[in-house]
Amino acid sequence: MYQTHFNLVSAPFGLTPNTHLFHALPPHLEAIETTLSALQMGEGIIQIAGEVGTGKTLVCRMLINRLPAHMDLAYLPTPAHPVRHCDWRWRAS
């Protein structure tokens, strides 16, 4: 309905974020840069957490696009268990 009203070519608010529609807001850029820096410093496991609708999935997809080819990636969009139940966790010091 809003697509027609605003004359949009595609739906900007689908369940799967479209990285081509990414608008670089400061919190998202900070999350991307902080995560990339942590990876470059050798941090092995990194968790991105936040409230529903804050852009976590979009940030992860942007990170996937920017990761150097030599880095391995495990992306868990819907982990089976919350982090508190896992044997590992990543914390900021």
VMD Tcl script that builds the backbone (N, CA, C; Angstrom):
set m [mol new atoms 279]
animate dup $m
set s [atomselect $m all]
$s set {name element resname resid chain x y z} {
  {N N MET 1 A 0.817 -1.185 0.000}
  {CA C MET 1 A 0.000 0.000 0.000}
  {C C MET 1 A 0.871 1.263 0.000}
  {N N TYR 2 A 1.849 1.360 0.891}
  {CA C TYR 2 A 2.698 2.551 0.931}
  {C C TYR 2 A 3.589 2.648 -0.295}
  {N N GLN 3 A 3.908 1.498 -0.915}
  {CA C GLN 3 A 4.735 1.521 -2.129}
  {C C GLN 3 A 4.049 2.320 -3.221}
  {N N THR 4 A 2.773 2.070 -3.416}
  {CA C THR 4 A 2.011 2.782 -4.435}
  {C C THR 4 A 1.867 4.247 -4.051}
  {N N HIS 5 A 1.538 4.495 -2.790}
  {CA C HIS 5 A 1.329 5.870 -2.324}
  {C C HIS 5 A 2.576 6.736 -2.534}
  {N N PHE 6 A 3.743 6.191 -2.203}
  {CA C PHE 6 A 4.985 6.954 -2.335}
  {C C PHE 6 A 5.702 6.705 -3.653}
  {N N ASN 7 A 5.074 5.922 -4.532}
  {CA C ASN 7 A 5.629 5.659 -5.865}
  {C C ASN 7 A 7.007 4.994 -5.780}
  {N N LEU 8 A 7.137 4.017 -4.891}
  {CA C LEU 8 A 8.410 3.325 -4.692}
  {C C LEU 8 A 8.548 2.165 -5.672}
  {N N VAL 9 A 9.764 1.925 -6.117}
  {CA C VAL 9 A 10.042 0.835 -7.049}
  {C C VAL 9 A 10.083 -0.508 -6.319}
  {N N SER 10 A 10.597 -0.514 -5.084}
  {CA C SER 10 A 10.668 -1.742 -4.296}
  {C C SER 10 A 10.275 -1.447 -2.853}
  {N N ALA 11 A 9.972 -2.511 -2.127}
  {CA C ALA 11 A 9.578 -2.365 -0.722}
  {C C ALA 11 A 10.817 -2.157 0.147}
  {N N PRO 12 A 10.956 -1.007 0.801}
  {CA C PRO 12 A 12.145 -0.749 1.618}
  {C C PRO 12 A 12.120 -1.426 2.984}
  {N N PHE 13 A 10.998 -1.941 3.407}
  {CA C PHE 13 A 10.881 -2.490 4.755}
  {C C PHE 13 A 10.470 -3.959 4.747}
  {N N GLY 14 A 11.136 -4.769 3.931}
  {CA C GLY 14 A 10.850 -6.199 3.880}
  {C C GLY 14 A 11.452 -6.920 5.070}
  {N N LEU 15 A 11.131 -8.205 5.204}
  {CA C LEU 15 A 11.689 -8.998 6.303}
  {C C LEU 15 A 13.193 -9.162 6.173}
  {N N THR 16 A 13.691 -9.240 4.936}
  {CA C THR 16 A 15.125 -9.329 4.689}
  {C C THR 16 A 15.602 -7.961 4.220}
  {N N PRO 17 A 16.452 -7.291 4.979}
  {CA C PRO 17 A 16.906 -5.958 4.597}
  {C C PRO 17 A 17.656 -5.954 3.266}
  {N N ASN 18 A 17.435 -4.923 2.496}
  {CA C ASN 18 A 18.097 -4.750 1.207}
  {C C ASN 18 A 19.308 -3.837 1.409}
  {N N THR 19 A 20.500 -4.368 1.233}
  {CA C THR 19 A 21.715 -3.575 1.466}
  {C C THR 19 A 21.859 -2.435 0.464}
  {N N HIS 20 A 21.169 -2.528 -0.660}
  {CA C HIS 20 A 21.228 -1.435 -1.641}
  {C C HIS 20 A 20.479 -0.202 -1.148}
  {N N LEU 21 A 19.611 -0.384 -0.165}
  {CA C LEU 21 A 18.847 0.732 0.389}
  {C C LEU 21 A 19.438 1.228 1.711}
  {N N PHE 22 A 20.633 0.761 2.051}
  {CA C PHE 22 A 21.278 1.131 3.315}
  {C C PHE 22 A 21.518 2.631 3.380}
  {N N HIS 23 A 21.034 3.245 4.452}
  {CA C HIS 23 A 21.294 4.660 4.719}
  {C C HIS 23 A 22.207 4.700 5.938}
  {N N ALA 24 A 23.402 5.176 5.750}
  {CA C ALA 24 A 24.449 5.109 6.774}
  {C C ALA 24 A 24.172 6.059 7.937}
  {N N LEU 25 A 23.470 5.576 8.944}
  {CA C LEU 25 A 23.255 6.347 10.162}
  {C C LEU 25 A 24.445 6.136 11.095}
  {N N PRO 26 A 24.781 7.130 11.906}
  {CA C PRO 26 A 25.955 7.018 12.783}
  {C C PRO 26 A 26.012 5.750 13.640}
  {N N PRO 27 A 24.919 5.313 14.285}
  {CA C PRO 27 A 25.036 4.089 15.097}
  {C C PRO 27 A 25.369 2.848 14.264}
  {N N HIS 28 A 24.832 2.776 13.059}
  {CA C HIS 28 A 25.116 1.629 12.194}
  {C C HIS 28 A 26.566 1.665 11.716}
  {N N LEU 29 A 27.033 2.826 11.326}
  {CA C LEU 29 A 28.431 2.952 10.892}
  {C C LEU 29 A 29.384 2.615 12.031}
  {N N GLU 30 A 29.053 3.074 13.233}
  {CA C GLU 30 A 29.897 2.779 14.398}
  {C C GLU 30 A 29.947 1.275 14.663}
  {N N ALA 31 A 28.804 0.601 14.564}
  {CA C ALA 31 A 28.770 -0.850 14.778}
  {C C ALA 31 A 29.604 -1.573 13.730}
  {N N ILE 32 A 29.503 -1.152 12.483}
  {CA C ILE 32 A 30.266 -1.777 11.400}
  {C C ILE 32 A 31.758 -1.559 11.607}
  {N N GLU 33 A 32.155 -0.325 11.862}
  {CA C GLU 33 A 33.577 -0.007 12.026}
  {C C GLU 33 A 34.164 -0.671 13.271}
  {N N THR 34 A 33.419 -0.671 14.369}
  {CA C THR 34 A 33.892 -1.304 15.601}
  {C C THR 34 A 34.084 -2.802 15.399}
  {N N THR 35 A 33.136 -3.429 14.726}
  {CA C THR 35 A 33.231 -4.867 14.473}
  {C C THR 35 A 34.393 -5.186 13.548}
  {N N LEU 36 A 34.560 -4.412 12.482}
  {CA C LEU 36 A 35.686 -4.630 11.567}
  {C C LEU 36 A 37.018 -4.452 12.292}
  {N N SER 37 A 37.111 -3.431 13.145}
  {CA C SER 37 A 38.343 -3.204 13.912}
  {C C SER 37 A 38.626 -4.370 14.849}
  {N N ALA 38 A 37.600 -4.851 15.536}
  {CA C ALA 38 A 37.775 -5.984 16.452}
  {C C ALA 38 A 38.257 -7.215 15.700}
  {N N LEU 39 A 37.705 -7.448 14.524}
  {CA C LEU 39 A 38.137 -8.593 13.718}
  {C C LEU 39 A 39.587 -8.441 13.270}
  {N N GLN 40 A 39.963 -7.235 12.876}
  {CA C GLN 40 A 41.333 -6.995 12.426}
  {C C GLN 40 A 42.327 -7.130 13.572}
  {N N MET 41 A 41.867 -6.913 14.816}
  {CA C MET 41 A 42.740 -7.069 15.982}
  {C C MET 41 A 42.770 -8.507 16.489}
  {N N GLY 42 A 42.038 -9.395 15.827}
  {CA C GLY 42 A 42.106 -10.798 16.182}
  {C C GLY 42 A 41.011 -11.325 17.078}
  {N N GLU 43 A 39.997 -10.525 17.361}
  {CA C GLU 43 A 38.879 -11.034 18.156}
  {C C GLU 43 A 38.231 -12.170 17.380}
  {N N GLY 44 A 38.007 -13.293 18.032}
  {CA C GLY 44 A 37.516 -14.468 17.329}
  {C C GLY 44 A 36.015 -14.517 17.135}
  {N N ILE 45 A 35.259 -14.199 18.164}
  {CA C ILE 45 A 33.802 -14.289 18.095}
  {C C ILE 45 A 33.229 -12.947 18.516}
  {N N ILE 46 A 32.315 -12.449 17.713}
  {CA C ILE 46 A 31.709 -11.148 17.989}
  {C C ILE 46 A 30.200 -11.292 17.889}
  {N N GLN 47 A 29.500 -10.734 18.843}
  {CA C GLN 47 A 28.040 -10.757 18.849}
  {C C GLN 47 A 27.532 -9.341 18.632}
  {N N ILE 48 A 26.522 -9.214 17.796}
  {CA C ILE 48 A 25.843 -7.932 17.615}
  {C C ILE 48 A 24.448 -8.105 18.198}
  {N N ALA 49 A 24.126 -7.307 19.203}
  {CA C ALA 49 A 22.842 -7.442 19.890}
  {C C ALA 49 A 22.154 -6.088 19.963}
  {N N GLY 50 A 20.845 -6.102 20.061}
  {CA C GLY 50 A 20.078 -4.872 20.184}
  {C C GLY 50 A 18.596 -5.169 20.147}
  {N N GLU 51 A 17.811 -4.148 20.346}
  {CA C GLU 51 A 16.360 -4.292 20.339}
  {C C GLU 51 A 15.849 -4.612 18.936}
  {N N VAL 52 A 14.651 -5.147 18.874}
  {CA C VAL 52 A 13.997 -5.462 17.604}
  {C C VAL 52 A 13.851 -4.184 16.775}
  {N N GLY 53 A 14.211 -4.272 15.504}
  {CA C GLY 53 A 14.018 -3.150 14.593}
  {C C GLY 53 A 15.117 -2.108 14.599}
  {N N THR 54 A 16.230 -2.368 15.277}
  {CA C THR 54 A 17.299 -1.368 15.348}
  {C C THR 54 A 18.314 -1.479 14.221}
  {N N GLY 55 A 18.211 -2.530 13.396}
  {CA C GLY 55 A 19.099 -2.646 12.245}
  {C C GLY 55 A 20.214 -3.658 12.379}
  {N N LYS 56 A 20.087 -4.604 13.307}
  {CA C LYS 56 A 21.141 -5.605 13.505}
  {C C LYS 56 A 21.372 -6.444 12.253}
  {N N THR 57 A 20.300 -6.916 11.639}
  {CA C THR 57 A 20.434 -7.756 10.448}
  {C C THR 57 A 21.064 -6.972 9.313}
  {N N LEU 58 A 20.652 -5.740 9.133}
  {CA C LEU 58 A 21.229 -4.908 8.074}
  {C C LEU 58 A 22.711 -4.657 8.327}
  {N N VAL 59 A 23.080 -4.376 9.572}
  {CA C VAL 59 A 24.493 -4.181 9.913}
  {C C VAL 59 A 25.281 -5.454 9.605}
  {N N CYS 60 A 24.741 -6.603 9.966}
  {CA C CYS 60 A 25.435 -7.872 9.672}
  {C C CYS 60 A 25.601 -8.074 8.173}
  {N N ARG 61 A 24.585 -7.779 7.412}
  {CA C ARG 61 A 24.677 -7.945 5.959}
  {C C ARG 61 A 25.688 -6.966 5.358}
  {N N MET 62 A 25.765 -5.770 5.886}
  {CA C MET 62 A 26.764 -4.808 5.405}
  {C C MET 62 A 28.169 -5.289 5.775}
  {N N LEU 63 A 28.312 -5.862 6.967}
  {CA C LEU 63 A 29.605 -6.422 7.380}
  {C C LEU 63 A 30.034 -7.557 6.459}
  {N N ILE 64 A 29.100 -8.432 6.130}
  {CA C ILE 64 A 29.406 -9.549 5.230}
  {C C ILE 64 A 29.971 -9.019 3.917}
  {N N ASN 65 A 29.383 -7.948 3.417}
  {CA C ASN 65 A 29.844 -7.358 2.151}
  {C C ASN 65 A 31.221 -6.717 2.268}
  {N N ARG 66 A 31.618 -6.317 3.474}
  {CA C ARG 66 A 32.887 -5.600 3.656}
  {C C ARG 66 A 34.015 -6.448 4.231}
  {N N LEU 67 A 33.730 -7.681 4.597}
  {CA C LEU 67 A 34.778 -8.531 5.172}
  {C C LEU 67 A 35.833 -8.880 4.133}
  {N N PRO 68 A 37.102 -8.828 4.524}
  {CA C PRO 68 A 38.162 -9.272 3.612}
  {C C PRO 68 A 37.984 -10.751 3.277}
  {N N ALA 69 A 38.420 -11.141 2.093}
  {CA C ALA 69 A 38.228 -12.513 1.607}
  {C C ALA 69 A 38.903 -13.560 2.498}
  {N N HIS 70 A 39.990 -13.188 3.199}
  {CA C HIS 70 A 40.714 -14.167 4.015}
  {C C HIS 70 A 40.027 -14.474 5.352}
  {N N MET 71 A 38.974 -13.753 5.698}
  {CA C MET 71 A 38.283 -13.983 6.970}
  {C C MET 71 A 37.151 -14.981 6.782}
  {N N ASP 72 A 37.073 -15.936 7.714}
  {CA C ASP 72 A 35.977 -16.899 7.711}
  {C C ASP 72 A 34.779 -16.279 8.423}
  {N N LEU 73 A 33.601 -16.723 8.046}
  {CA C LEU 73 A 32.386 -16.128 8.583}
  {C C LEU 73 A 31.399 -17.212 8.986}
  {N N ALA 74 A 30.818 -17.056 10.158}
  {CA C ALA 74 A 29.682 -17.872 10.591}
  {C C ALA 74 A 28.599 -16.892 11.004}
  {N N TYR 75 A 27.539 -16.825 10.246}
  {CA C TYR 75 A 26.448 -15.891 10.508}
  {C C TYR 75 A 25.251 -16.693 11.014}
  {N N LEU 76 A 24.790 -16.392 12.206}
  {CA C LEU 76 A 23.655 -17.086 12.813}
  {C C LEU 76 A 22.506 -16.097 12.966}
  {N N PRO 77 A 21.674 -15.939 11.941}
  {CA C PRO 77 A 20.602 -14.949 12.026}
  {C C PRO 77 A 19.546 -15.302 13.067}
  {N N THR 78 A 19.345 -16.595 13.326}
  {CA C THR 78 A 18.390 -17.038 14.332}
  {C C THR 78 A 19.032 -18.162 15.133}
  {N N PRO 79 A 19.884 -17.820 16.094}
  {CA C PRO 79 A 20.549 -18.874 16.861}
  {C C PRO 79 A 19.532 -19.705 17.642}
  {N N ALA 80 A 19.858 -20.971 17.811}
  {CA C ALA 80 A 18.944 -21.893 18.493}
  {C C ALA 80 A 18.799 -21.574 19.977}
  {N N HIS 81 A 19.860 -21.036 20.575}
  {CA C HIS 81 A 19.837 -20.737 22.005}
  {C C HIS 81 A 20.321 -19.311 22.225}
  {N N PRO 82 A 19.749 -18.639 23.218}
  {CA C PRO 82 A 20.280 -17.320 23.561}
  {C C PRO 82 A 21.744 -17.430 23.978}
  {N N VAL 83 A 22.476 -16.364 23.839}
  {CA C VAL 83 A 23.907 -16.358 24.164}
  {C C VAL 83 A 24.153 -16.815 25.595}
  {N N ARG 84 A 23.290 -16.499 26.497}
  {CA C ARG 84 A 23.521 -16.882 27.906}
  {C C ARG 84 A 23.555 -18.399 28.085}
  {N N HIS 85 A 23.035 -19.166 27.101}
  {CA C HIS 85 A 23.054 -20.619 27.189}
  {C C HIS 85 A 24.196 -21.247 26.400}
  {N N CYS 86 A 24.975 -20.437 25.733}
  {CA C CYS 86 A 26.085 -20.968 24.939}
  {C C CYS 86 A 27.325 -21.129 25.816}
  {N N ASP 87 A 28.247 -21.961 25.358}
  {CA C ASP 87 A 29.501 -22.151 26.084}
  {C C ASP 87 A 30.442 -20.977 25.896}
  {N N TRP 88 A 30.198 -20.146 24.903}
  {CA C TRP 88 A 31.066 -19.018 24.622}
  {C C TRP 88 A 30.245 -17.741 24.634}
  {N N ARG 89 A 30.929 -16.653 24.803}
  {CA C ARG 89 A 30.301 -15.342 24.650}
  {C C ARG 89 A 31.392 -14.305 24.463}
  {N N TRP 90 A 31.036 -13.202 23.887}
  {CA C TRP 90 A 31.975 -12.107 23.678}
  {C C TRP 90 A 31.491 -10.938 24.495}
  {N N ARG 91 A 32.401 -10.342 25.210}
  {CA C ARG 91 A 32.060 -9.180 26.032}
  {C C ARG 91 A 33.049 -8.066 25.769}
  {N N ALA 92 A 32.542 -6.861 25.796}
  {CA C ALA 92 A 33.438 -5.703 25.731}
  {C C ALA 92 A 34.124 -5.594 27.084}
  {N N SER 93 A 35.411 -5.266 27.054}
  {CA C SER 93 A 36.125 -5.168 28.332}
  {C C SER 93 A 35.967 -3.810 28.958}
}
mol reanalyze $m
mol bondsrecalc $m
mol representation Tube
mol addrep $m
